[in-house]
């Protein structure tokens, strides 16, 4: 099951170290604890060929490459295409494709109009943490240009922001859904105060069809969602 999305399965055919090196990444913490995880997600980007023998079945939702970023700039197009094409063999499932490099979604353009493919882009705040990944404003512009049926903005872990700017950015992207979660791993990120977060969520609900709050937001919202 996915660490990020409860009740969602994972399929991880991409191995190697994610180039983004996010300070809050749970995979990096697991690499420090588990040798098998460290072996798989270290070194050059490569395919885990064993994953292509897995029967994905039907009636499930898969977070594809949950431990890496399939659409990162350093992932070869032939790897992306092989992984995406494999999901087409199991059309009875839903597939979450998530990235911090939405420009990379162009390789999946042939899936944009399919009901069972969901394109997620992580944008943590209006400024983000961008040492090794596209700046938030670049992500906003690139994701807005993607004409997929199902576009979801992921704000996790949410950080303190100029929420007026952030709301304008999200409106420009025009997603069908926004998913919000907090820093659950104690990374000491700059977080919004309760009043500010509540105001942001209230305004967000006015411009986005669906806003989903992850349970870990209770810590920032006075104990309840």
C-alpha positions in Angstrom: 0.0 0.0 0.0 1.0 3.6 -0.6 2.6 5.6 2.3 1.0 8.7 0.8 -2.5 7.6 -0.2 -4.3 5.1 2.1 -6.0 2.2 0.3 -3.9 2.7 -2.9 -1.6 0.0 -4.2 1.9 0.7 -5.5 3.8 -0.5 -8.5 7.4 0.4 -8.7 9.1 -0.7 -11.9 11.6 2.2 -11.8 14.8 1.8 -9.7 17.7 4.1 -9.0 18.1 7.3 -7.1 15.4 10.0 -7.5 17.2 13.2 -8.7 14.9 15.5 -6.6 16.5 14.7 -3.3 13.6 16.1 -1.3 14.5 16.7 2.3 11.2 15.3 3.5 11.2 12.2 1.3 10.2 9.1 3.2 12.1 6.9 0.8 15.4 8.4 1.9 14.5 7.5 5.5 13.6 3.9 4.5 16.9 3.7 2.6 18.7 4.4 5.8 16.8 1.6 7.6 16.4 -1.1 5.0 19.2 -2.5 2.8 16.9 -3.8 0.2 15.3 -0.3 -0.3 18.8 1.3 -0.3 19.9 -1.1 -3.1 16.9 -0.6 -5.3 16.8 3.2 -5.0 20.5 4.0 -5.2 22.7 4.5 -8.3 21.7 5.2 -11.8 18.1 5.3 -13.0 17.1 1.8 -14.4 14.2 -0.5 -14.8 13.3 -3.3 -12.3 12.5 -5.9 -14.9 10.9 -8.2 -12.3 8.1 -5.6 -12.0 7.0 -6.4 -15.6 6.0 -9.9 -14.6 3.4 -8.6 -12.1 -0.2 -9.2 -12.9 -1.8 -5.8 -11.9 -5.3 -7.3 -12.1 -8.3 -5.1 -12.2 -10.5 -3.0 -9.9 -7.5 -1.4 -8.1 -5.8 2.0 -8.0 -2.0 2.0 -8.4 0.4 4.8 -7.5 2.9 4.2 -10.3 6.6 4.7 -9.3 5.6 5.8 -5.8 9.3 5.7 -4.7 10.7 7.7 -7.5 9.6 10.2 -10.1 8.8 8.6 -13.5 8.7 12.0 -15.2 11.9 13.5 -13.8 14.1 15.0 -16.5 16.8 12.3 -16.2 14.4 9.3 -16.8 14.9 8.0 -20.4 11.8 8.2 -22.6 12.1 4.5 -23.4 11.7 3.7 -19.7 8.7 5.9 -19.4 7.0 4.5 -22.4 7.6 0.9 -21.4 6.1 1.5 -17.9 3.1 3.4 -19.3 2.4 0.9 -22.0 2.5 -1.9 -19.4 -0.4 -0.2 -17.5 -2.5 -0.3 -20.7 -2.4 -4.1 -20.5 -4.6 -3.8 -17.3 -7.3 -1.3 -18.3 -9.6 -2.2 -15.4 -7.5 -0.2 -12.9 -7.0 3.4 -12.1 -3.4 4.8 -12.2 -2.0 7.8 -10.3 1.0 9.4 -12.1 2.7 11.9 -9.9 5.7 14.2 -10.5 7.5 17.4 -9.5 8.4 17.9 -13.2 5.0 18.3 -15.0 6.7 19.2 -18.2 7.6 15.5 -18.3 3.9 14.5 -18.6 4.1 15.2 -22.3 5.4 11.7 -22.9 2.0 10.5 -21.6 -0.1 12.7 -23.8 -1.8 9.7 -25.3 -3.3 9.0 -21.9 -4.6 12.5 -21.1 -8.2 11.8 -22.1 -8.6 8.4 -20.4 -10.8 8.4 -17.3 -8.6 6.0 -15.4 -5.4 8.0 -15.5 -4.8 10.7 -12.9 -2.0 13.3 -13.3 -0.8 14.6 -10.0 1.8 17.4 -9.5 3.3 18.2 -6.2 3.6 21.9 -5.4 4.3 22.3 -1.7 3.9 26.1 -1.5 4.3 29.2 -3.5 8.1 29.1 -2.9 8.7 25.4 -2.3 12.1 23.7 -1.8 13.6 23.7 -5.2 17.3 22.8 -5.0 17.0 19.8 -7.4 13.6 20.1 -9.0 11.7 22.7 -11.0 10.8 25.9 -9.1 7.2 26.1 -8.0 6.3 28.8 -10.5 7.8 26.6 -13.3 5.7 23.7 -12.1 2.6 25.9 -12.1 3.2 27.1 -15.7 4.1 23.6 -17.0 1.1 21.9 -15.2 -1.3 24.5 -16.5 -0.2 23.7 -20.0 -1.1 20.0 -19.6 -4.5 19.3 -21.1 -5.3 16.1 -19.1 -8.9 15.2 -18.1 -7.8 14.4 -14.5 -5.4 16.9 -13.0 -4.7 17.0 -9.3 -2.5 19.4 -7.3 -0.8 17.8 -4.4 0.2 20.2 -1.5 2.1 17.8 0.7 3.9 18.7 2.9 2.1 22.0 3.0 4.3 24.9 4.0 3.7 28.5 5.0 3.1 30.6 1.9 1.8 33.7 0.5 -1.6 32.0 0.1 -3.0 34.8 -2.1 -0.4 34.0 -4.7 -0.8 30.3 -4.2 -4.6 30.5 -4.7 -4.0 32.4 -7.9 -1.5 29.7 -9.1 -4.0 26.9 -8.4 -6.8 28.7 -10.1 -4.5 29.1 -13.2 -3.8 25.4 -13.2 -7.5 24.6 -13.1 -7.2 21.2 -11.4 -10.2 18.9 -10.8 -8.9 18.2 -7.3 -6.5 19.5 -4.7 -5.0 17.1 -2.1 -3.5 18.6 1.0 -1.3 16.9 3.6 1.1 17.9 6.4 4.7 17.0 7.2 4.2 13.8 9.1 7.9 12.9 9.5 9.1 15.8 11.7 11.3 17.6 9.1 10.9 21.0 10.8 9.5 22.7 7.7 7.9 26.2 7.9 4.2 25.4 8.5 1.2 27.8 8.4 -0.6 28.7 11.6 -4.0 27.2 12.1 -6.0 30.4 11.2 -4.1 30.9 8.0 -4.5 27.3 6.9 -8.2 27.3 7.6 -8.6 30.5 5.6 -6.6 29.0 2.7 -8.7 25.8 2.6 -12.0 27.8 2.7 -10.9 29.9 -0.3 -9.6 26.9 -2.1 -13.0 25.2 -1.9 -14.5 28.1 -3.7 -12.3 27.6 -6.8 -11.7 23.8 -7.0 -14.3 21.1 -7.4 -12.8 18.8 -4.8 -10.4 19.4 -1.9 -9.3 16.4 0.0 -7.6 16.8 3.4 -5.2 14.1 4.6 -5.7 12.9 8.2 -2.3 14.2 9.2 -3.6 17.8 8.7 -5.4 17.5 12.1 -2.2 18.4 13.8 -2.3 21.8 12.1 -6.1 22.3 12.3 -6.7 22.0 16.0 -7.2 18.3 16.1 -10.0 18.0 13.5 -10.6 18.3 9.8 
